[in-house]
Amino acid sequence: MPPYKGFSITMYAYRCKLIKGNLELTEHVEKAWKTIEEMKNMNFSAADKVFIK
């Protein structure tokens, strides 16, 4: 059972490639470009792990 009854959220993931310029963060404090294999060994929340699969 979800931790919050009657609550759900829809998350979208995008595969991106930076063509030129610099990535500017607006929501997070750090960034990293990782391969899918590298991300499999990182500590993600259960909700985020779905995107790595």
N, C-alpha and C positions, 0 to 999 in steps of 0.2 A: 504494500500500500504506500502511495506517495506520502511524504511527510506533511503535506498541506492538502487536506481534503478539498476538492473542488477548485484547485489551482493548477494551471498548466501554463507553459510558456513555449513559444515556438522560436527556435534558434536557427539561424541560417549561417552556413559556412561558405566561404568563397576561396577558391584557389587563385592566387594573384601572382603577378610577376611585375617587379618594379622596372620600368623601361628606362627612365632617367630621373634625375633629381634626387631628393632626399625624402625619406618617410618621416612625417611629422605626427607624433602621438597626440591625441586629443583626449583619450580616456584612460590610458595606462601609463605606468611610470618607466617601463622598459620594453624593449623589443628584441627579437632575435629571428633570423631566418634559419629554419630547421627543415631537414628532410622528414618525410613521414617515418622512416626508420628511427631517426633521432628522437622524434616526438613520442614514439612508443615507449621509450625509457624515461620519459619525463613525468612529473607528478601533476596530473590533471584531475579536476573534479570528475565525478562519475558522469555528469551531463556532458562534459567536454570530450570524454573518452570515446563517445559514440562517433564523433567526427573523425577521430584518428583511424578508426577501423575502416 
